[in-house]
Amino acid sequence: MARPSGLAAVPGRGASSRAAIAGPSGPGSAVIFASVARNPLDGYLGVFTRYGDTVRVPMGPFSDRFLLSRPEYAEHVLVTHQDNYVKPFTVKGIRALMGDGLLTSEGETWRQRRRLVQPVFSRRQVTAFGPAITDAARRALSTWARLPDGARLDVAVEMSTLALDVVGRVLFSADLTGDVSQMRRSIVVGQRVALVAGLLSMPWGPRSARAVKATATWLSPAPDGVDGLVRRLIAERREELGSPGRRRDLLDILVTARTEDGAPLTDEEIAAAVATFLLAGHETSANALSWTLALLSAFPAARARLEEEVDWVLGGREPEAADVTKLPWTASVISEAMRLYPPAWTIERNAVADDSVAGVDVPAGSLVTVSPYLIHRHPEFWPDPAGFDPARFLPADQVNQAAVTRPPGAERPRYSYIPFGGGRRACVGQPFAELETALVLAAITQRYRLELTAAGIPKPVANVTLRPGHGLPMRLTRR
């Protein structure tokens, strides 16, 4: 990938400033839109390579789209000026399917929901999830144990199934194993419907939202789609309230919660939260694990080091939450996989008021795109940006400086790595995802190796999240 040319000189504010920013115009804008619609990742990389890390694409006489691909721009939009940037129109399809959950709500509604669930995902509380995560990994691997050596698996399906099992047990104290196959496929269908619906130019209201949800349910392999499972979980929990000996989980908190004026949450509000965590609570982990296993197959030296670390630390026993801090290479492998393939590959916001990002005018109403996929591959901050080098994430005292690709001089900017976003709206489940992926990867590594059956790592497909295209077929071998 060519080194981007950087930010164009901006002579001042107003229309002249906007015209001076690099980017297509006229028919070129239509070409850009077509390339991004056809293949978002290649389209974004093409725009980045041609125009640099600050690009303006006209969307009409009164609106622009800005593609910002530097860490300081991400920090500006997501953190220091986050009050000026709200969820864009493209999220309407997801909101129609999932309601006003943490992913889609704004303002006081979002703040109340965030305060409600935040304690569940504190690092101290998440440590208690360790046994349930390890137990889910054990169940998944027990099915692999019945397979012959050399059996082929779709690892993307396997990791999605495992992650949904973890979410069901940890957050909702529910066994979803009987629903997991249909649920996984329903979520994929829902993502596609939401993505298309968000791009449609149509008036939005209750009727259009119902139409989007009905379409996703009709296309879903599950009889009532994701919505049917969510409402079943809520109804069962209401019947179980007050039962002795039950662990208080996320669903308990939602069902018994009160708003600031003392009113309980409605079933619609609870359903939005549950659907959000079913999707977001498993997608990040499933995709991170899938890409990690593919990369380890392509880079056997990194896998050998991983096996050595896991064998040394665990000594044959199952992994526990306390082991994660003793597995730095394991954590670094996962971090490098999420650098190359961030599940949340793009973050979009609408500017509420006029703003200036590094001297670039961003008028009110503009659509601003901050892409972790591009920032994670920016050559100024990531030497050999397309290369797989987990040592980038090791503590300095554990790095062989002759072997690792680090930028010269100062440390990388904080927002050069944002797989979980940033600011107030950073992913609330980050500690959960980090613990889950480390424990599951350690459990798999103890017993198995997975080898790619095709030449090279599959191309990613960019929907709402970044998934391996056409699945991830791999061959299972015992260690």
N, C-alpha and C positions, 0 to 999 in steps of 0.2 A: 504494500500500500504506500503510495507516494506521501511524502510529508506535506501536510496542508500548508497553504501559503500564509495563514494567520489572518488577523483582523485587518480589514481594509481601513485606511485612514478616513476619519470622519470629520468633515470640515465644520460642522456646527449642527444645531438642532433644526427641526422642522423638515419640510419636504426635501430640501437639498441633502440633509443628513441621510434620510431614508434612501434616496437615490444612490448615494455613494456606497452603501453596503453591498458586498458581493452577493450575487444571486442571479437567477434567470429573470427574463422579462418577456412579455409578449408570448409568442408561441412556445418559447422555452419553458414557461411555467407549466403549460399543459403537458409537455414532455416529462417534466419532473413528476407531476401528479401521476401520470400513467406509469412511470417506472416504479414509483413508491407503491402504488396500488397493486402492481403485478408482483413485485418482490420487495417488500419494505426494507429488508436489511441491505440488499445490494443497492437499492435506490438511495438509501441514506448514505452508504459508503461512497457511492458515486458522487453525490452532492458534496460531501465532506472533502473528498479528494480534489474535486474540481474547483470548489469555491472557498474552501477554508473552514475554520471552526466557528464562524458567525455568518449565517446565510439568511437572507430574506427572500421569501417566495410570495409574490403578490397573489392575493385570493379575491381580488375585486377592488373597486375604487376606494373602498373605505376600510379594508381589512387586509392584514398581512399575516403570514406565518413565518416565525423565526426558528431556525434550527441552531441551537447553542451547544457547543461541544467542547467546552473547557471547564475544568473544575471550579474556577472562580465564578463562572456564569451559573453553574449549577448551585453553588452556595448562595449567590445573589437571589435566584428565583425561589429556591426551596427553603432558605433559612433567613437571611438578613432582611429580605423584602417579601417574605412569604404572605403577609397580609394582603398584598396587592395581587396575588395570583390564586385563582380558584379553579376547581375542576371544570374542564371544557365541555362543549356540546357533544364531543365524541363519546362521553361517558354515559350518554342518555340510554343507549342500548343496554348497558350493564345495569343501570339503575332500574330499567323496566323489568329486568329479570330478577334482580336481587333486592330491590327496594332501597331504602335509605340506610344502608349499613356504613361501616367505617370507610369503605372504598369510595362511596359515592356521595355521602352527605357533606354538608357545609355548615359553617357557623356554629350556633349554639347546639344544634342537633348533634353535630359531629363531636363537639367538646363534651357533651354529656355522655355519649356512647364511649368515647375514649377513656374518660375518667372511670366509667363503670367497669371496663374490662382490663384496664392497665394493671391492677394488682395481680391478676391471674398470670401475667407474663413477666413479672419481675424475675430477675435472675435467681433470687433465692427460691421463689415458688417453683420455677421451672425445673430446678434440680430434683424436685419431688416426682417429676414425670419420668425420670430415668428408668425405673423398673418396668413401667408400662411400655416404654419404647423398646427396651430390650426384649420384653416378652413378645411384642409384635414381630420383631426381627426373628426371634426363635421360631414362631409359628410359620413365617414365610420360608425360612430356610429348611424347616422340617418337610415342606412339600418338595423342595429341591432335592432333599436327601433320597426321595423315592425315584428320582430320575436317573437314567444311566449316564455314565461319564460321556461327555461330548454332546449331551442333549442341547437343543436350541431353544432359547427363550427370547421373547420380546421384552427386553429389560425395561423399556419405557412403561410397558403395561405392568410389569412386576413391581416397579418402584411406585407407580401411582396407586396400585392396589395396597401395597404395604403402608404408604403414607396416609391413605384414607382410613385404614384400619387404626393407625396411631391416633389420628384426629378423633375418630369416633370414640375410642376408649378413653383418651386423655381429657378431651374437652367436654364430651357429652355422656361419658360412662355408658356407652352403647356399643353393642357388637354389630358392626356394619358388614361383616364378612358375607352375609347373604345378599346384600344390596350392592356390594362394591363394584361388581362388573358393570351392571347397568348404570350405577351412579357415575362411574368414570367416563363411560361413553356419553352419558347425558351432559356431563360438564363440558366435554369437548364440543358437542353439538351446541350447547348454550353459548359458549365462547364465540363460535362462528356466527351464530345469529346476532349476538350482541355487537360484534365487530361490524357486521354489515349494517345493522340498524343504526348504529351510531354515526355512520357516514351518510345516511340517507337525508336528503333535504326535504323534510316534511314537518308539518306542525306537530308539536308534542303536547300530549295531555293524557288524561286517564284512558281514553279510548285507544290511542296508539300504543300506550304502554301495555294494555291488555292484549292487543294484537301481537306484539312482540313476544309476550310470555306464552300466548296460545300457540304461536308458531314453534317456539322452542319445545313446548310440551308435546306438540303433535309430531315433531321430528325425533323426539327422545325415544330411546329403546325402553325406558322405564314407563309403566302405565301412566303415572302422574308426574313424570319428570322429577327434577330435584325438589320442586315445591311440595310434592306429595310426601317425600321422605322427611322433609323439614317439619311439616305440620304433624306428622306422626310422632316425631321425637318430642315436640312440644306437648302434644296431648298426653303421651305416656308419662312425661315428667310431671305434669300437673296432677296426675293420679297418684304419683309416687311421693309427692311432697310430704315431709314429716316422717317418712319411713326411717326406722333406727338403723344406724351403722352405715349409712350411705355417705360417701365422700362428697364434699361440696365442690362442684365443678363449675365450668363456665355456664352451662345451661341452667343450673340452680340459680346462679347470680342473676341471669337474665329474667327468669320466670318470677323471681321474688323481688326484683328491683323496683324502686320507686323513683319517679322524676322529682325535680326540685320542688314541685308543688304538691307532692305526695301521691300522685296518681301512678298506678302500675303501668308497665309497658303493655301496649296492645299486642295481640298475636302477630299482627303485621310487622310491628317493630322488632319483636323477638325473632320472627322468621327472617327478616333482613339480616340480623346479626348472625344467626345460625348459618344461613346460606353463604354469607361472606367468609366465615371461618371454615366451612366445608371446602370452598374453592381456594381461598388464599392460604388456609392452614395446611393444605396438602400440596398445592402446585409448586411452591418454592422448593420444598424438600424433594419432591419427586423428580423435578427437572434437574436440580443440582446433583442428585445422586446418579441420575441417568448419564448426564454429561461427564461426571467424574469417572464413572466406570468405563465409558467409552475412551476417555483420554488416557486412563491407566493402561488399557489394552494397547493403545497406540504408542505409549512411552513406557516400555517394560522396566527401564532403570528406575523410574519414579515408583512403579509398583513394587519392585524388589525392596526399595527403601521403606515403603509403607508396610510391607509384610514383616520386615525386620523389626520395625518400631512396634507394631501391634503384638507380635509374638513376645517381644521383650517385656513390654509393659503388662500385658494380660497374663502371660504364662499359662495359656490354655483355658482360663476361666472366662465367663461372659463379661463384656464391658459394663462398667457402671458410670454414673454421672461424674464421680470423683476422678475417673481416669482421663477425662477430656483434656484437662490442663497438662497431662503428662504425654499427650500425643500431638506435639507441635507439627510434625510432618503431615499427619492426618488432616489437621485443621488447615494447613497451608495448601494441601492438594485440593481440598474443597473450595477454598478461597480462590485459587487460580482457575478452577473450573467455572466458578461464578463470575470471575473477571471476563473470561472469554465468552461465556454464555449466560449472562444475567437473566434470570427468569422474568423479572420486570424490565424488559429491554428498552422501553421508552416511557417517559413521564411527560404528560401534556398539561398545560395550564392556560387559562385565559387571563390576560391582564385586565384588572378592574379599572385602573387609572393609568395615565401616561407615566412612563418610567424611562430610565436610562440605564442600560447594562453596559458597563465598560465604555461609556461614551456613545453607545448606539441607542438611538431613540426607539422605544417600544411603545407605540400608541395604544391607548385604551381599546380593548376589544380584540387585540391581536392574539393569535394562538401561538404559544411559546412551547417548543419541544426541547426537552433536555433528555438526551438519549444516553443511558448508562452504557449501552453497547458501543457507541462511538467514543465516549469519554474513556472507557476501559481500554480502548485500542488507540488512543492518541499517542503518537510516537514521541512527543516531547516528554511525556511522563512515564511511558512504558516502552523502553528499548525492546526491539524484536516483538512488537505488539501482538502479532499473531502466534508467537511461540508459546509453548507450554513450559513454564518454569515456576514450580511451586515455591522455590527458594526465595522468590520475591517477597513472600509473606512471612518468612522465618524471622524470629528475633535476631538483631544484629550480631549477637555473640554466638549464634549458631550457623552463620552464613560463611560458606567458602567464597570469599570475594572474587576469586579467579573464575568461579563457575557461574555465579548468579548474574542475571541481567538487571542491574539497578541503574537509575539515572545518575549521572555524575553530580557531585555537590550535595545540595540540600535534599532532605527527605521529600517524598512526593506530597503534594497538597492533600489535605484531608479528603476533599471531595473528588479526588481522582478515582476513588473506588466507592461506588454507591449502589451495590446490588439490592439494598433495602431502602433506597431513597434517602431523604434527609429532612431535617427540620421537624416541626411538630407532627407532620404527617408521615414520618418514617414508619416503617412496618412495625407494628406493636409486637408481632410475633417473632422478631429477630432472635431473641435468646432461645426460644423454643426450636426454631429451625436449625440454629447452630448446634444445639445439643443433639437433636434428632439425627441430623446428617452424620455427625461424628460417630455416634453410637452405632448407627446402622452400617456405616462403611467399615468400622472396626469389626463388627460381627460377621459381615460378608467376607472380609479379608482373612479372618481366622480360618475359614473353611474352604473357600472357593477362589478360583480365578475365572474371569469372564473375558472371552476373546471375541473381537469383532469378526463377523462372518463375511463382511463385505470389505472391499478395498477402501480404507480411509474412514474417517468419521463422517456420519451422515450430515447433510446440510440441515441447518435449523429452519424451522417454519415459524414465522412471527405472527401469531395471533394475539390474544390478550397477553399470553405468556410465550416464552421461547421454548418450543418443543423440538425434539428430533423429528425430522421429516420422515414420514412413512415408517414410523416405529424405530426400534433399535434392536435388531436381531443380533444375538451374541451366543457363543457356545460356552456351555458350563463345564468346567473341569474341577475336580477335587484337588486340593493341595496335598 
